[in-house]
Each structure stands twice: as C-alpha cells, then as structure tokens.
Amino acid sequence: MTLDLATQIPVIEAERFTLRPVRRSDRGLLGHYAGDERVARMTTRIPHPMPPGAMEAFVTRAMNPTCEEAIWVMDGGTDAEVLGVISLKKMDRDQSEIGYWVAPAFWNTGLASGAVAALIGANPLGNTAIFGSVFQDNPGSAKVLTNNGFAYLGDAETFSVARNAHVATWTYIRKL
C-alpha cells in the first residue's frame, strides 16, 4: 500500500513545540536519543545497540514519498530541535496506529501528552479512530494515551527488537 504521506505531512503547532516532517539534518540527534537503551526498550522497532546505518535508513524512509507512515519530529526550536518522534501508521477503514517516543532529557515534562493532543487535534490523516499500544512496564506511556481520551481495549503482546522478546502490552483506542 502506498500512501504518499511524506509530501503531505503538515507542520502542526503545539503550545511548547512544533511537530514537523523529518529532515536529513535530524539524523545525529535522532540517532543519539534513539540509541539510548531506555528509549529503544520501550519501542517495538528501535534496535539496541543501534547498528550502523539504522538512523540513516529511518530518515530516508521517513522522507520517502511512498512511506506508509506519517512521521513527525517534536521540534522545540533553537534550543532543542529534536525532542522526540511521533507517528501515525495508516490502517484500513480510516484508522491509524500512533507511536511516539521522547528523549530521556525531556521525560515527565508533558511533552508526549502535548504531542498526542496536537496530533489528535489536527487529525492530519482524517482518521475516524486511532489505536495505541504500550508495554505494560511503561505505565507513563499508558497515561499519555488515557490523558488524551484513549479507552482501554485489552491486553496483548508484541515483539520488541531491543529486548529480543515478546512483551505484554495494553491496547487503546481513541474514536475521532
């Protein structure tokens, strides 16, 4: 499925930061933050340790017009151009799956909640529903979803590349 999202990813203004498309110049900071084991272990797709070329491949994919996922960088401006990443992976029936991570230096600042709220408010893909899944050992990420009106659907499990294991998850939905 080709969505041609990369050329349509809008800039979304939030109160304390901007959600913007990924730039090639983001590679260094994205690699630095995503290479942190604490970040990688709370995602399904980020490997740890980060292999050579992995961040280059991510940036190239995010900027590709045929990317099947809309990916934004949380940009704090001149003091912190990269605070984290948030994305929507298009599903069928006008639905998407949300994913996000925040650099450890910005944890517990409300940044993830603000990014999710901004993305929901903008609804750039015209979704009728957004799903989210978090690891059960990451209750802070679950709080981000519930604070933004996501309702609990149930338990499941998914594979984490960084952990090289299946990990128990909580799944949520937000109808729009």
PEMO-V735893 format. One record per run of one state. SS is the DSSP state (H for helix, E for strand, - for the rest). FROM is the first residue (numbers start at 0). LEN is the number of residues. Records with the same first field share a line. If there is no record, write none. Layout:
SS->FROM-LEN + FROM-LEN
//
This chain:
-->0-11 + 13-4 + 21-2 + 34-2 + 40-13 + 63-5 + 75-8 + 90-4 + 102-1 + 106-4 + 122-6 + 135-3 + 147-3 + 160-4 + 175-1
E->11-2 + 17-4 + 68-7 + 83-7 + 94-8 + 128-7 + 150-10 + 164-11
H->23-11 + 36-4 + 53-10 + 103-3 + 110-12 + 138-9
//
